[in-house]
Amino acid sequence: MISYWEKAHFLKYDLIVIGAGIVGMSTAIQYKLKFPQSRIAILERGVFPSGASTKNAGFACFGSLTEILDDLNMMSEEEVLALVEKRYQGLHAIRKVFGDETLGYQDKGGFELITSQEVSALDQMNRINKLLMPLFGEDVFSVEKDIYRYGFGKEVLQVVKNKFEGELDTGKYILALWDKCQQLGIRLHSGAEVLIIDDNQIHVKEPVTYDVIRFESAKIAICTNAFAKRFFPELDIFPGRGLVMVSKPLQSKIAWKGAFHYDKGYVYFREVEGNRLLIGGGRNLDFEGERTETFEVNSLLRSYLEKLTRSVVFPDQKVEFEMEWTGIMAFGETKKPIIQKVSANTVVGVRLGGMGVAIGWQAGTELVDLL
Ligand SMILES: Cc1cc2nc3c(=O)[nH]c(=O)nc-3n(C[C@H](O)[C@H](O)[C@H](O)COP(=O)(O)OP(=O)(O)OC[C@H]3O[C@@H](n4cnc5c(N)ncnc54)[C@H](O)[C@@H]3O)c2cc1C
């Protein structure tokens, strides 16, 4: 049941964006900046964005040494360089638009732990530095001299530094996007699950009355990432769940700073406020089990991360975990996001993989161009 007032004022827009993650909000903001007169709404099924954008680890990364080497197994050097450039420029763009303080951005570098499994990557470091030289003008990767100061477990043979990586506060980034939407008069409806998109009509489930509300929009941007198959069953996209855990404050002051990668980037850890460890990942231990849209915790992964904390990250101190959560990413056969027009007035921007912090804003720019 729709009221006279709701019908008169709430249902028609120039652009409706579906999904209020990084990509959805970035698209709405950039469209409004380009077309200031337009009426824009974002429809989000959760109270908060309920996918990956508020669940991630906040790494402002563009590829560790072993990740880039992995990419080179599937892509040409030109393609890999283009991908790194896109990610790095994406990070630059959000820093410029929102400012480091607003994002809680910290320029402490990225680090990769090298064990016997990855040691051969060191032979390729010069080649990768050379490949990235046109982009950065200097070496990106270097081997740390004194690895004992980190206090890592014995299996860590080397630590490779990436001086251009950083980290941000995920919550602050989403707050900055919310604030910008509000400032620009973009309406954000939460609890608005889109059931069907029928040409320019969008059917939404009303969570209180269970009525179906029909919105109408001249243009539509679908930014539902891992959940896009509902609208496009044929898309090459599958969900990948990620687990993150945060410890209680540690007794000894954490001796290192920065964003750390382990096991080709499948595991990541950093410090968060209050001398706490944030550690996440391990999806590669159970790829099939983690190919899911449900937000549960896989106990196998929890035990693995706890064990890694004890054996590799802090072999000399007791760490107790206080929080854990999961988020859902979107993957496909390639690492490239899907950013395309699906009809004259509808675009889709999904499959952001594990680097949406770096490329989410840029995905919005490209979607606005397509619109
Ligand atoms: C555990 C974890 C750690 C990560 N760590 C990092 C990191 O350190 N650095 C990094 O760069 N990236 C990281 N990522 C990846 C990054 O978070 C994502 O690439 C990025 O958030 C994707 O943004 P998005 O807007 O495309 O998707 P999402 O944030 O998933 O947004 C999609 C939105 O669509 C909504 N939605 C879905 N279906 C509907 C519907 N039918 N109706 C209405 N709304 C709907 C969802 O609720 C969701 O809010 C991580 C992800 C996870 C899960």
PDBQT file of the ligand as one rigid body, heavy atoms in Angstrom, charges set to zero:
ROOT
HETATM    1  C1  LIG A 401      36.995  -9.979   4.352  1.00  0.00    +0.000 C 
HETATM    2  C2  LIG A 401      37.317  -9.060   3.226  1.00  0.00    +0.000 A 
HETATM    3  C3  LIG A 401      38.531  -8.375   3.222  1.00  0.00    +0.000 A 
HETATM    4  C4  LIG A 401      38.847  -7.499   2.156  1.00  0.00    +0.000 A 
HETATM    5  N1  LIG A 401      39.975  -6.758   2.240  1.00  0.00    +0.000 NA
HETATM    6  C5  LIG A 401      40.228  -5.824   1.274  1.00  0.00    +0.000 A 
HETATM    7  C6  LIG A 401      41.338  -4.962   1.397  1.00  0.00    +0.000 A 
HETATM    8  O1  LIG A 401      42.052  -4.989   2.387  1.00  0.00    +0.000 OA
HETATM    9  N2  LIG A 401      41.574  -4.087   0.386  1.00  0.00    +0.000 N 
HETATM   10  C7  LIG A 401      40.764  -4.028  -0.707  1.00  0.00    +0.000 A 
HETATM   11  O2  LIG A 401      41.037  -3.249  -1.625  1.00  0.00    +0.000 OA
HETATM   12  N3  LIG A 401      39.669  -4.803  -0.813  1.00  0.00    +0.000 NA
HETATM   13  C8  LIG A 401      39.379  -5.687   0.145  1.00  0.00    +0.000 A 
HETATM   14  N4  LIG A 401      38.264  -6.464   0.045  1.00  0.00    +0.000 N 
HETATM   15  C9  LIG A 401      37.423  -6.348  -1.148  1.00  0.00    +0.000 C 
HETATM   16  C10 LIG A 401      36.566  -5.084  -1.145  1.00  0.00    +0.000 C 
HETATM   17  O3  LIG A 401      35.956  -4.928   0.102  1.00  0.00    +0.000 OA
HETATM   18  C11 LIG A 401      35.513  -5.220  -2.264  1.00  0.00    +0.000 C 
HETATM   19  O4  LIG A 401      36.170  -5.398  -3.513  1.00  0.00    +0.000 OA
HETATM   20  C12 LIG A 401      34.618  -3.979  -2.369  1.00  0.00    +0.000 C 
HETATM   21  O5  LIG A 401      34.077  -3.647  -1.129  1.00  0.00    +0.000 OA
HETATM   22  C13 LIG A 401      33.492  -4.239  -3.358  1.00  0.00    +0.000 C 
HETATM   23  O6  LIG A 401      32.606  -3.151  -3.324  1.00  0.00    +0.000 OA
HETATM   24  P1  LIG A 401      31.192  -3.248  -4.041  1.00  0.00    +0.000 P 
HETATM   25  O7  LIG A 401      30.511  -1.970  -3.819  1.00  0.00    +0.000 OA
HETATM   26  O8  LIG A 401      31.403  -3.721  -5.449  1.00  0.00    +0.000 OA
HETATM   27  O9  LIG A 401      30.466  -4.478  -3.345  1.00  0.00    +0.000 OA
HETATM   28  P2  LIG A 401      29.723  -4.611  -1.930  1.00  0.00    +0.000 P 
HETATM   29  O10 LIG A 401      30.409  -3.874  -0.878  1.00  0.00    +0.000 OA
HETATM   30  O11 LIG A 401      29.503  -6.069  -1.713  1.00  0.00    +0.000 OA
HETATM   31  O12 LIG A 401      28.346  -3.880  -2.198  1.00  0.00    +0.000 OA
HETATM   32  C14 LIG A 401      27.265  -4.487  -2.848  1.00  0.00    +0.000 C 
HETATM   33  C15 LIG A 401      26.021  -4.040  -2.114  1.00  0.00    +0.000 C 
HETATM   34  O13 LIG A 401      24.856  -4.483  -2.835  1.00  0.00    +0.000 OA
HETATM   35  C16 LIG A 401      23.867  -4.809  -1.874  1.00  0.00    +0.000 C 
HETATM   36  N5  LIG A 401      22.881  -5.672  -2.517  1.00  0.00    +0.000 N 
HETATM   37  C17 LIG A 401      23.077  -6.923  -3.000  1.00  0.00    +0.000 A 
HETATM   38  N6  LIG A 401      21.948  -7.396  -3.539  1.00  0.00    +0.000 NA
HETATM   39  C18 LIG A 401      21.010  -6.428  -3.405  1.00  0.00    +0.000 A 
HETATM   40  C19 LIG A 401      19.636  -6.332  -3.755  1.00  0.00    +0.000 A 
HETATM   41  N7  LIG A 401      19.000  -7.327  -4.378  1.00  0.00    +0.000 N 
HETATM   42  N8  LIG A 401      18.973  -5.193  -3.450  1.00  0.00    +0.000 NA
HETATM   43  C20 LIG A 401      19.587  -4.157  -2.807  1.00  0.00    +0.000 A 
HETATM   44  N9  LIG A 401      20.899  -4.208  -2.452  1.00  0.00    +0.000 NA
HETATM   45  C21 LIG A 401      21.595  -5.328  -2.744  1.00  0.00    +0.000 A 
HETATM   46  C22 LIG A 401      24.650  -5.507  -0.778  1.00  0.00    +0.000 C 
HETATM   47  O14 LIG A 401      23.931  -5.540   0.437  1.00  0.00    +0.000 OA
HETATM   48  C23 LIG A 401      25.927  -4.662  -0.715  1.00  0.00    +0.000 C 
HETATM   49  O15 LIG A 401      25.849  -3.627   0.240  1.00  0.00    +0.000 OA
HETATM   50  C24 LIG A 401      37.929  -7.344   1.077  1.00  0.00    +0.000 A 
HETATM   51  C25 LIG A 401      36.708  -8.013   1.111  1.00  0.00    +0.000 A 
HETATM   52  C26 LIG A 401      36.395  -8.865   2.168  1.00  0.00    +0.000 A 
HETATM   53  C27 LIG A 401      35.066  -9.563   2.173  1.00  0.00    +0.000 C 
ENDROOT
TORSDOF 0
